[in-house]
Amino acid sequence: MKLKTANRLKNMDGGSMIDLLKATQIPEMISFAGGFPAPELFPSEEMAEVSKKILKEMPHIALQYSGAEGYLPLRKHFACRMEKKVNRRVSTEEILITCGSQQGLDFVAKAMINPGDTIICESPTYLGAINAFRAYEPSFVEIPTDEHGMILSELEKALAVCGNMKFIYVNPDFQNPSGRSWSLERRKGLIELAKKYDTLIVEDNPYGELYFQGSELPSIKSMDDGRHVIFLGTLSKILCPGYRLGWIYACEELIQIFKTIKQAADLQSSTISQIEVCAYFDAYDIESHISSIKKVYSHRKNVMIDAMKKYFPKGVTYTNPKGGLFTWVTLPENIDAAVLQTEKAIPRKVAFVPGESFYPNGKIKNNFRLNFSCMPDGKIVEGIRLLGEAITEYME
Ligand SMILES: Cc1ncc(COP(=O)(O)O)c(C=O)c1O
C-alpha cells in the first residue's frame, strides 16, 4: 500500500540525526554528539529510595491517571524555582507540566503557527526546536549572533518587515549548540523590542542553572510584564531526562490553551514520575546536587578546551562556554563538517554533530557541536586528539 502521509512530513528531517546516532552506538566510539548529562551523576540511589516509598505508601494515586496541568505539589515546586528566577510571585496557575521542554516547544508551535507564518530565531539555533516548529510549516528568519547574543539591530530590521511573525525563539543561557550566553544589555534590548513590536518571546532555558562561576544572569522572563514571554523549563539537565519532566511558565490565559493541547496530545505527564520527583525534592537538596554536577561539567569543559588548544590545527576556533554542556567549533570556510565527520572522524571512532542542521535555512557547513559533559577525562583528551588528526588530514 502506498502511504498517503501528510504534507508536513516533507518539512521534517530526522534522517541524518538517526544515522548519526546509529554511528555513535558503534562500540568504542568516542561520542561528543549527544546532548546527554553524565549518567554516573544521576542520584539513582536517592531515586530508588523515593520510588520504593511511593509504591508502598501511595500506589493507588501514583499508578492512576491524573490532571492534564500536572501534579499540584510538583507545580508548586516549579513555581518556587521560577519565583527565584523572576523575583516575583508565581502562581501554580501559571505552570503546566510537560514531557520535557521538547513537548513545550511542540505545544508552543501547535498553539501559534499556521502554515506560512514566520518564526524568528538565533542563527545557529537548537535543532530540536527547528524540528518541532517545522512540523507546523513556518518559514524561519535567522538573526545573526555574536558572543553577546542576537544582534539586535538585525532583529529590529526583521521585526519591521516580517509579516505573520508569531514569535522569537531564544535559548539565552549557554545555548545549544554554541555554548554562548546573552549579555544583560541584549536581554534588556530584546524585551524592549518585543514590547515595541508587541511580539511574543519563547525563552527555552534548560542550561541557565548550570553556570560554572559567578551567578546566573536574569532570565528574559524576569523582565517581562507578564504577557510577552513564555518560559520553558526542564529537569533533564539538572536532574535527569528519564522522567521526561519539564514545565511551561506563562500567563494563565496561555496555560489554559496549553492545557487543552496537553489533554489532546497525551492526557497528562506520567503520574508516577511527577510524584517521585516531588518526593525527591522534599527529601533531598536539589541545589547541592546541581552544585556537584556543575563542578564535574566545568572540569570536563576545561579538559576539552585544553586538549583543543593542544591538538587542533591553526585556523580552527571554538567557544569557551561558562556553563552548559556544549562548545561550538568553527573550521576554515572551505571545510564541510559533515564530510569531515563521515570521511575522517567516524573511521577514527570519534563523533560530533555537524553544524548545518542548527541553521534552519541551511547553507553554513563549517561548524560542529561538541558535548563535554558525558565522557571521562581520558576519553575527552583521546577524542580531541583524534579529531585534531582528522581535521589536519582533511585540511591537507
Ligand atoms: C535548548 C534545548 N531545548 C529543549 C531541549 C529538550 O530537552 P527535554 O525535552 O529533555 O527537556 C533540549 C535538549 O537537549 C535543549 O538543548
The ligand as a Tripos MOL2 file, in Angstrom:
@<TRIPOS>MOLECULE
LIG
   16    16     1     0     0
SMALL
NO_CHARGES

@<TRIPOS>ATOM
      1 C1         17.7780   24.0730   24.0410 C.3       1 LIG1
      2 C2         17.0430   22.8270   24.3390 C.ar      1 LIG1
      3 N1         15.7130   22.8790   24.4560 N.ar      1 LIG1
      4 C3         14.9940   21.7800   24.7240 C.ar      1 LIG1
      5 C4         15.5990   20.5510   24.8830 C.ar      1 LIG1
      6 C5         14.7310   19.3520   25.1700 C.3       1 LIG1
      7 O1         15.0010   18.8190   26.4110 O.3       1 LIG1
      8 P1         13.9800   17.9510   27.2590 P.3       1 LIG1
      9 O2         12.8010   17.6510   26.4080 O.co2     1 LIG1
     10 O3         14.7270   16.7330   27.6560 O.co2     1 LIG1
     11 O4         13.6050   18.8100   28.4130 O.co2     1 LIG1
     12 C6         16.9960   20.4380   24.7790 C.ar      1 LIG1
     13 C7         17.6530   19.1330   24.8990 C.2       1 LIG1
     14 O5         18.8110   18.9440   24.6740 O.2       1 LIG1
     15 C8         17.7380   21.6240   24.5070 C.ar      1 LIG1
     16 O6         19.0590   21.6080   24.3820 O.3       1 LIG1
@<TRIPOS>BOND
     1     1     2 1
     2     2     3 ar
     3     2    15 ar
     4     3     4 ar
     5     4     5 ar
     6     5     6 1
     7     5    12 ar
     8     6     7 1
     9     7     8 1
    10     8     9 2
    11     8    10 1
    12     8    11 1
    13    12    13 1
    14    12    15 ar
    15    13    14 2
    16    15    16 1
@<TRIPOS>SUBSTRUCTURE
     1 LIG1         1 GROUP 0 **** ****
